[in-house]
């Protein structure tokens, strides 16, 4: 099956960025130029540019053009996405290291977060998500076993915890807080960062219709990650 033109354009742009031909903040060809180069419509070229912009690969400035985005990986503050999909959408390789997958007894903070009794058994996982082989996020997650009884037998190299939980306990609500932190020595080692590097921590509780499903702390190195969003006001 032939590759769709918009996908060809995306591959071409990502290739130019990955090779270093187009550096950060470099202007990329216009819709008209891409349409001419790939013998397609402007609408097709626009779709490729729009999708890469939505994925944080490009930045568009009205009246100025489209440019290669900064190298920090970006996620939306307003949406919960699967980190593996975010990385792959940027045209990069995704990999994961599983550091823990176990049952533990809930301490007071975890019991409160999951709306359980103190000492209740909960599932605990620690993963390091990597982009191009470089650690991008440490995910520490606690899960209510009532909503995901098979959590401990999952292979999280095949699907992320978020992806699995979305299947078995569909998300209906989420609450998160975002704060800057100084990483512990353990986090520094997991993220391969110096002691002086600040991190961004997202603490997130997720609900299904039955109750609180999970509580997670997602920690990112400040030099490799940023959050962004777009609001439209009527």
C-alpha positions as CSV (number, residue, x, y, z in Angstrom):
1,X,0.0,0.0,0.0
2,X,1.3,3.4,-1.0
3,X,2.2,5.8,1.9
4,X,-0.2,8.7,2.0
5,X,1.2,12.0,0.9
6,X,0.7,13.7,4.2
7,X,2.6,10.9,5.9
8,X,5.5,11.2,3.4
9,X,5.7,14.9,4.1
10,X,5.8,14.3,7.9
11,X,8.6,11.7,7.4
12,X,10.5,14.1,5.2
13,X,10.3,16.9,7.8
14,X,11.2,14.7,10.7
15,X,14.1,13.3,8.7
16,X,15.5,16.8,8.0
17,X,15.2,17.6,11.8
18,X,16.8,14.3,13.0
19,X,19.7,14.6,10.5
20,X,20.5,18.1,11.7
21,X,19.8,19.7,8.4
22,X,17.1,21.8,10.0
23,X,18.1,23.1,13.4
24,X,15.9,24.3,16.2
25,X,14.0,27.4,15.2
26,X,14.7,26.9,11.5
27,X,11.9,27.9,9.1
28,X,10.4,24.9,7.3
29,X,9.0,25.0,3.8
30,X,5.6,26.6,3.4
31,X,2.4,24.7,2.5
32,X,2.8,25.9,-1.2
33,X,6.4,24.7,-1.3
34,X,5.6,21.3,0.2
35,X,2.6,20.9,-2.1
36,X,4.9,21.6,-5.1
37,X,7.7,19.4,-3.8
38,X,5.4,16.4,-3.2
39,X,2.9,17.1,-6.0
40,X,-0.1,17.3,-3.8
41,X,-2.7,19.8,-2.6
42,X,-2.1,22.5,-0.1
43,X,-4.7,20.9,2.1
44,X,-2.5,17.7,2.3
45,X,0.6,19.8,3.1
46,X,-1.4,21.7,5.7
47,X,-2.5,18.5,7.4
48,X,1.2,17.3,7.7
49,X,2.2,20.6,9.2
50,X,-0.7,20.8,11.6
51,X,-0.2,17.3,12.9
52,X,3.5,17.9,13.5
53,X,2.6,21.2,15.3
54,X,0.1,19.4,17.5
55,X,2.7,16.9,18.4
56,X,5.2,19.5,19.4
57,X,7.7,18.9,16.5
58,X,6.9,22.3,14.8
59,X,5.7,25.7,15.9
60,X,3.5,27.9,13.7
61,X,3.5,31.7,14.0
62,X,0.7,33.5,12.0
63,X,2.2,35.8,9.5
64,X,5.8,34.4,10.0
65,X,5.6,30.8,9.0
66,X,6.4,27.4,10.5
67,X,9.5,26.6,12.5
68,X,11.3,23.7,14.1
69,X,10.2,23.6,17.7
70,X,12.6,23.6,20.7
71,X,14.1,20.2,21.6
72,X,12.4,19.8,24.9
73,X,9.6,17.2,24.7
74,X,6.2,18.8,25.2
75,X,3.0,17.5,26.6
76,X,-0.4,19.1,27.0
77,X,-1.6,20.4,30.4
78,X,-5.1,20.0,29.2
79,X,-5.2,16.4,28.0
80,X,-4.0,13.0,29.3
81,X,-2.2,11.1,26.6
82,X,-0.2,7.9,26.5
83,X,3.5,8.9,26.8
84,X,4.5,6.1,24.3
85,X,2.1,7.6,21.7
86,X,3.4,11.1,22.4
87,X,7.0,10.0,21.7
88,X,6.1,8.0,18.6
89,X,4.1,10.9,17.3
90,X,7.3,13.0,17.4
91,X,8.9,10.4,15.2
92,X,11.2,9.2,17.9
93,X,11.9,5.8,19.4
94,X,10.1,4.8,22.6
95,X,11.5,2.3,25.2
96,X,10.8,1.6,28.8
97,X,12.6,0.2,31.9
98,X,10.5,-1.6,34.5
99,X,12.0,-1.1,37.9
100,X,9.2,-2.4,40.2
101,X,5.9,-4.2,39.8
102,X,4.6,-5.5,43.2
103,X,1.9,-5.5,45.8
104,X,2.5,-3.2,48.9
105,X,0.4,-2.0,51.8
106,X,-0.9,1.5,51.4
107,X,0.7,4.2,53.6
108,X,-1.4,7.1,54.8
109,X,-0.8,9.3,51.7
110,X,-1.6,6.5,49.3
111,X,-4.6,5.3,51.2
112,X,-6.0,8.8,51.2
113,X,-5.3,9.2,47.4
114,X,-7.0,6.0,46.5
115,X,-9.8,6.4,49.1
116,X,-8.8,3.1,50.8
117,X,-8.2,2.0,54.4
118,X,-4.7,2.5,55.8
119,X,-2.7,-0.7,55.1
120,X,-4.9,-1.9,52.3
121,X,-3.1,-3.9,49.6
122,X,-2.4,-1.9,46.5
123,X,-0.4,-2.5,43.3
124,X,2.8,-0.5,42.8
125,X,4.8,0.1,39.7
126,X,7.9,2.1,38.8
127,X,8.8,2.7,35.2
128,X,11.3,4.8,33.3
129,X,10.0,6.0,29.9
130,X,12.7,6.8,27.4
131,X,12.8,8.9,24.2
132,X,15.6,7.9,21.8
133,X,17.1,5.9,24.7
134,X,17.2,8.9,27.0
135,X,15.1,8.9,30.2
136,X,12.2,11.3,29.9
137,X,9.9,10.3,32.7
138,X,9.9,8.3,35.9
139,X,6.4,7.0,36.5
140,X,5.6,5.8,40.0
141,X,2.0,4.5,40.2
142,X,-0.3,3.0,42.8
143,X,-3.4,1.1,41.6
144,X,-6.5,0.0,43.4
145,X,-6.6,-3.8,42.8
146,X,-10.4,-3.8,42.8
147,X,-10.4,-2.0,39.4
148,X,-7.4,-3.7,37.8
149,X,-6.9,-7.2,39.4
150,X,-4.5,-8.4,36.7
151,X,-2.2,-5.3,36.9
152,X,0.7,-7.3,38.3
153,X,0.8,-9.8,35.4
154,X,1.0,-7.2,32.6
155,X,4.0,-6.7,30.3
156,X,4.5,-3.0,30.4
157,X,7.1,-3.2,27.6
158,X,4.1,-3.9,25.4
159,X,1.7,-1.3,26.7
160,X,1.9,1.4,29.3
161,X,0.0,1.3,32.6
162,X,-2.1,4.3,31.3
163,X,-3.0,2.3,28.2
164,X,-3.9,-0.8,30.1
165,X,-5.9,1.0,32.8
166,X,-7.8,2.9,30.1
167,X,-9.0,-0.5,28.8
168,X,-10.0,-2.2,32.0
169,X,-11.2,0.9,33.9
170,X,-12.1,3.6,31.4
171,X,-11.1,7.1,32.6
172,X,-14.0,9.4,33.6
173,X,-12.2,12.0,35.7
174,X,-8.7,13.2,36.6
175,X,-7.1,15.6,38.9
176,X,-3.5,16.7,38.8
177,X,-1.1,19.1,40.4
178,X,2.2,20.3,38.9
179,X,5.2,21.5,40.8
180,X,9.0,22.0,40.4
181,X,11.1,19.8,42.6
182,X,14.7,18.9,43.3
183,X,15.2,15.3,42.5
184,X,16.3,12.8,45.1
185,X,19.5,10.9,44.5
186,X,17.4,7.9,43.4
187,X,15.5,10.0,40.9
188,X,18.8,11.6,39.7
189,X,20.1,8.1,38.9
190,X,17.0,7.0,37.2
191,X,16.8,10.1,35.0
192,X,20.5,10.3,34.4
193,X,20.7,14.0,35.5
194,X,23.0,16.0,37.7
195,X,22.1,16.9,41.3
196,X,21.6,20.6,40.3
197,X,18.9,19.9,37.6
198,X,15.4,20.8,38.6
199,X,12.5,18.5,37.7
200,X,8.8,18.9,36.9
201,X,6.5,16.6,38.9
202,X,2.9,15.9,37.9
203,X,0.9,14.2,40.6
204,X,-2.3,12.7,39.1
205,X,-5.3,10.8,40.5
206,X,-7.7,9.1,38.0
207,X,-11.2,7.9,38.4
208,X,-13.5,5.5,36.6
209,X,-17.2,5.3,37.2
210,X,-16.6,3.0,40.2
211,X,-14.1,5.1,42.1
212,X,-10.4,6.2,42.2
213,X,-8.4,3.8,40.0
214,X,-4.8,5.1,40.4
215,X,-2.5,7.7,41.9
216,X,0.7,8.4,40.0
217,X,3.7,10.7,40.3
218,X,5.3,11.5,36.9
219,X,8.8,13.2,37.2
220,X,10.5,14.8,34.2
221,X,13.9,16.4,33.9
222,X,13.5,20.2,33.4
223,X,16.0,20.2,30.5
224,X,14.1,17.7,28.5
225,X,10.4,18.4,29.0
226,X,7.8,21.2,29.0
227,X,4.1,21.5,29.3
228,X,2.0,23.5,27.0
229,X,-1.7,24.2,26.2
230,X,-4.0,26.3,24.1
231,X,-7.2,27.9,25.3
232,X,-9.8,29.5,23.1
233,X,-12.1,32.1,24.8
234,X,-15.4,33.0,23.3
